[in-house]
Amino acid sequence: MLFNTYLFIFAFLPLTLIGYYALSGLGQRVAYTWLVVASLFFYGWWNVSYLVLILTSIGINYCLGYYITVHLQNKDRYKKYAFIFGVFFNLSLLGYFKYSGMAIDIINHLFDANLLFGTVVLPLAISFFTFQQISFLADSYSGIAREYRFINYMLFVTFFPQLIAGPIVHHKEMMPQFESPDSQKFKSNNLAIGVMIFSIGLFKKVMLADELGRFATPVFNAASGGEIIGFYSAWVGVLSYGFQIYFDFSGYSDMAIGLARMFGIRLPLNFFSPYKAVNIIEFWRRWHISLSRWLRDYLYITLGGNRGRYPLLRYMNLMVTMLLGGLWHGAGLQFLVWGGLHGSYLVINHLWNYLKNRLWGSNLPKFPGARPMGTAITFISVMVAWVFFRAENVDSAFRILMGLSGANGYQLPITWVPLLGKAFSDSHFESLAVFDGVLEIILLGISMLIVWSLPNTCEVMSRYDPVVGSVPETRRKRFVFCWQPNLIWGMVWGFLLVCSLMFMDKVTEFLYYQF
């Protein structure tokens, strides 16, 4: 079941909300049970067999966490063994379903073997609930998290707004909110705020991300099929995908935050205008924030972080973290290259900061236009990396990069022939006829305007504490477009919702559902 379907919006969501608040009068556990059952129904809608896996994972991780917290509290040695076993179990589960095929392919290639391995279907959300449960075990081991009730733990893992694609949450962020006396009390302001945030996210997904995908997909499919990609097609395709994944993930994050708020729960911030970043370090503080936090806390710091005398060790830790972060997204060489590119970007950024501080300190002069230039460089760097992230393989990625660089010529779109045919020969036009010639430019222009000129959803809703913690300060401290419960915003909400519902005839999955 998808957030962007009539079934979810008009059936599942209202029934789940009504049931949750109606059953709250019978006790907290009854309300939790209803929400867990609804969340498992939501998850099992794709494939009922997925339920066996997630329930097994939940059961084993709960037992390990309970054992660590209760029975091994003062037995450090055995507590450590239980924690290591838990991490090994979770990573083994993830490795089997996500990377077994890749491992067999590598073995066959290196040793000229012909090993066969049956097709393994990647269970939905396994990357997210696995990382979330590893963080729970780590927090239990450190004494930060304690959970004695199985139904509470099930709710922590399966809460449907964030189950499929995050954010990756901590136990201490979620369960104190659920256990608050006010959490089961219906509040109209929570519903209004949640519906508004959800509607903004739905609009981003349906009206922007899905429409941009129409221009990105043909280009990457053509590259995968071995076609030569021209300059115009390459840039339109890459920019379209760059904004598609931006609005797709931003839209999902908004919808997750809005849905949780309807239940009186605030999720952590997971997306905060990353294309406004002035460098790649800031980009990763704004893009998929919960994953960046997880990689920092449980991988980068574990490897040593920035400890040590020599910056080289820090750079090595960064590179390893980003390479593994790339593999987390997918079992393919192209994802490893994507992670490696971002690791290189981060190393260069940190090296520049290190040299800048050593050579000039605080005396480095301010250059006019430095921020826009930094934003532009960061954006282009991210776009280049997205080519590998989206491409079917490394070869097709390089075909697109050749087009981006102009190596295949600077032909105009073939749809411009009626307008410019008399002035140019046939060789000046691309043979890949996948664009309107005008519509893609208009849509990309609108996307750029929204991304760089308008406040994001959390900034619009900042007066009403949309997320756990405070909304980060930005250069614009006050926004004209701050949401208020009035007629004007009611009309805006109606416009966003009606437009989205009218164009929901072709339902598409969220891009991060693939990971």
SULHUHU-V530154 format. One record per backbone hydrogen bond with DSSP energy under -0.5 kcal/mol. NH is the residue of the N-H (numbers start at 1). CO is the residue of the C=O. If there is no record, write none. Layout:
nh:NH co:CO
nh:NH co:CO
//
This chain:
nh:5 co:2
nh:5 co:3
nh:9 co:5
nh:10 co:6
nh:11 co:7
nh:12 co:7
nh:13 co:8
nh:15 co:11
nh:16 co:12
nh:17 co:13
nh:18 co:14
nh:19 co:15
nh:20 co:16
nh:21 co:17
nh:22 co:18
nh:23 co:19
nh:24 co:20
nh:25 co:22
nh:26 co:23
nh:27 co:24
nh:31 co:27
nh:32 co:28
nh:33 co:29
nh:34 co:30
nh:35 co:31
nh:36 co:32
nh:37 co:33
nh:38 co:34
nh:39 co:35
nh:40 co:36
nh:41 co:37
nh:42 co:38
nh:43 co:39
nh:44 co:40
nh:45 co:41
nh:45 co:42
nh:46 co:43
nh:47 co:43
nh:50 co:47
nh:51 co:48
nh:52 co:49
nh:53 co:49
nh:54 co:50
nh:55 co:51
nh:56 co:52
nh:57 co:53
nh:58 co:54
nh:59 co:55
nh:60 co:56
nh:61 co:57
nh:62 co:58
nh:63 co:59
nh:64 co:60
nh:65 co:61
nh:66 co:62
nh:67 co:63
nh:68 co:64
nh:69 co:65
nh:70 co:66
nh:71 co:66
nh:71 co:67
nh:72 co:67
nh:75 co:72
nh:76 co:74
nh:79 co:75
nh:80 co:76
nh:81 co:77
nh:82 co:78
nh:83 co:79
nh:84 co:80
nh:85 co:81
nh:86 co:82
nh:87 co:83
nh:88 co:84
nh:89 co:85
nh:90 co:86
nh:91 co:87
nh:92 co:88
nh:93 co:89
nh:94 co:90
nh:95 co:91
nh:96 co:92
nh:97 co:93
nh:98 co:94
nh:99 co:95
nh:100 co:95
nh:100 co:96
nh:103 co:99
nh:104 co:100
nh:105 co:101
nh:106 co:102
nh:107 co:103
nh:108 co:104
nh:109 co:105
nh:110 co:106
nh:111 co:107
nh:112 co:108
nh:113 co:108
nh:121 co:119
nh:123 co:121
nh:126 co:123
nh:129 co:125
nh:130 co:126
nh:131 co:127
nh:132 co:128
nh:133 co:129
nh:134 co:130
nh:135 co:131
nh:136 co:132
nh:137 co:133
nh:138 co:134
nh:139 co:135
nh:140 co:136
nh:141 co:137
nh:142 co:138
nh:143 co:139
nh:143 co:140
nh:144 co:139
nh:145 co:139
nh:150 co:148
nh:153 co:149
nh:154 co:150
nh:155 co:151
nh:156 co:152
nh:157 co:153
nh:158 co:154
nh:159 co:155
nh:162 co:159
nh:163 co:159
nh:163 co:160
nh:164 co:160
nh:166 co:162
nh:169 co:167
nh:173 co:170
nh:174 co:170
nh:175 co:171
nh:177 co:174
nh:178 co:174
nh:179 co:175
nh:180 co:177
nh:183 co:180
nh:185 co:182
nh:186 co:184
nh:191 co:187
nh:192 co:188
nh:193 co:189
nh:194 co:190
nh:195 co:191
nh:196 co:192
nh:197 co:193
nh:198 co:194
nh:199 co:195
nh:200 co:196
nh:201 co:197
nh:202 co:198
nh:203 co:199
nh:204 co:200
nh:205 co:201
nh:206 co:202
nh:207 co:203
nh:208 co:203
nh:208 co:204
nh:209 co:204
nh:210 co:205
nh:212 co:208
nh:213 co:209
nh:214 co:210
nh:214 co:211
nh:215 co:212
nh:216 co:212
nh:217 co:213
nh:219 co:215
nh:220 co:216
nh:221 co:217
nh:222 co:218
nh:223 co:219
nh:224 co:220
nh:225 co:221
nh:226 co:223
nh:227 co:222
nh:230 co:228
nh:231 co:409
nh:232 co:411
nh:234 co:230
nh:235 co:231
nh:236 co:232
nh:237 co:233
nh:238 co:234
nh:239 co:235
nh:240 co:236
nh:241 co:237
nh:242 co:238
nh:243 co:239
nh:244 co:240
nh:245 co:241
nh:246 co:242
nh:247 co:243
nh:248 co:244
nh:249 co:245
nh:250 co:246
nh:251 co:247
nh:252 co:248
nh:253 co:249
nh:254 co:250
nh:255 co:251
nh:256 co:252
nh:257 co:253
nh:258 co:254
nh:259 co:255
nh:260 co:256
nh:261 co:257
nh:262 co:258
nh:263 co:259
nh:263 co:260
nh:264 co:261
nh:265 co:260
nh:267 co:265
nh:269 co:468
nh:272 co:286
nh:276 co:273
nh:277 co:274
nh:283 co:279
nh:284 co:280
nh:285 co:281
nh:285 co:282
nh:286 co:282
nh:286 co:283
nh:287 co:283
nh:289 co:270
nh:292 co:288
nh:293 co:289
nh:294 co:290
nh:295 co:291
nh:296 co:292
nh:297 co:293
nh:298 co:294
nh:299 co:295
nh:300 co:295
nh:301 co:296
nh:303 co:299
nh:304 co:300
nh:304 co:301
nh:305 co:300
nh:307 co:304
nh:313 co:310
nh:314 co:310
nh:315 co:311
nh:316 co:312
nh:317 co:313
nh:318 co:314
nh:319 co:315
nh:320 co:316
nh:321 co:317
nh:322 co:318
nh:323 co:319
nh:324 co:320
nh:325 co:321
nh:326 co:322
nh:327 co:323
nh:328 co:324
nh:329 co:325
nh:329 co:326
nh:330 co:326
nh:332 co:330
nh:335 co:332
nh:336 co:332
nh:337 co:333
nh:338 co:334
nh:339 co:335
nh:340 co:336
nh:341 co:337
nh:342 co:338
nh:343 co:339
nh:344 co:340
nh:345 co:341
nh:346 co:342
nh:347 co:343
nh:348 co:344
nh:349 co:345
nh:350 co:346
nh:351 co:347
nh:352 co:348
nh:353 co:349
nh:354 co:350
nh:355 co:351
nh:356 co:352
nh:357 co:353
nh:358 co:354
nh:359 co:355
nh:360 co:356
nh:361 co:356
nh:363 co:360
nh:364 co:361
nh:370 co:367
nh:373 co:369
nh:374 co:370
nh:375 co:371
nh:376 co:372
nh:377 co:373
nh:378 co:374
nh:379 co:375
nh:380 co:376
nh:381 co:377
nh:382 co:378
nh:383 co:379
nh:384 co:380
nh:385 co:381
nh:386 co:382
nh:387 co:383
nh:387 co:384
nh:388 co:384
nh:388 co:385
nh:389 co:385
nh:390 co:386
nh:391 co:387
nh:397 co:393
nh:398 co:394
nh:399 co:395
nh:400 co:396
nh:401 co:397
nh:402 co:398
nh:403 co:399
nh:404 co:400
nh:405 co:401
nh:406 co:402
nh:406 co:403
nh:407 co:402
nh:408 co:402
nh:409 co:406
nh:412 co:428
nh:416 co:413
nh:417 co:414
nh:419 co:416
nh:420 co:416
nh:421 co:417
nh:423 co:420
nh:424 co:420
nh:428 co:425
nh:429 co:426
nh:430 co:412
nh:433 co:431
nh:434 co:432
nh:442 co:438
nh:443 co:439
nh:444 co:440
nh:445 co:441
nh:446 co:442
nh:447 co:443
nh:448 co:444
nh:449 co:445
nh:450 co:446
nh:451 co:447
nh:452 co:448
nh:453 co:449
nh:454 co:449
nh:454 co:450
nh:460 co:456
nh:461 co:457
nh:462 co:459
nh:464 co:461
nh:465 co:462
nh:468 co:267
nh:477 co:475
nh:482 co:479
nh:482 co:480
nh:483 co:460
nh:486 co:484
nh:490 co:486
nh:491 co:487
nh:492 co:488
nh:493 co:489
nh:494 co:490
nh:495 co:491
nh:496 co:492
nh:497 co:493
nh:498 co:494
nh:499 co:495
nh:500 co:496
nh:501 co:497
nh:502 co:498
nh:503 co:499
nh:504 co:501
nh:506 co:503
nh:507 co:505
nh:513 co:510
nh:514 co:511
nh:515 co:512
//
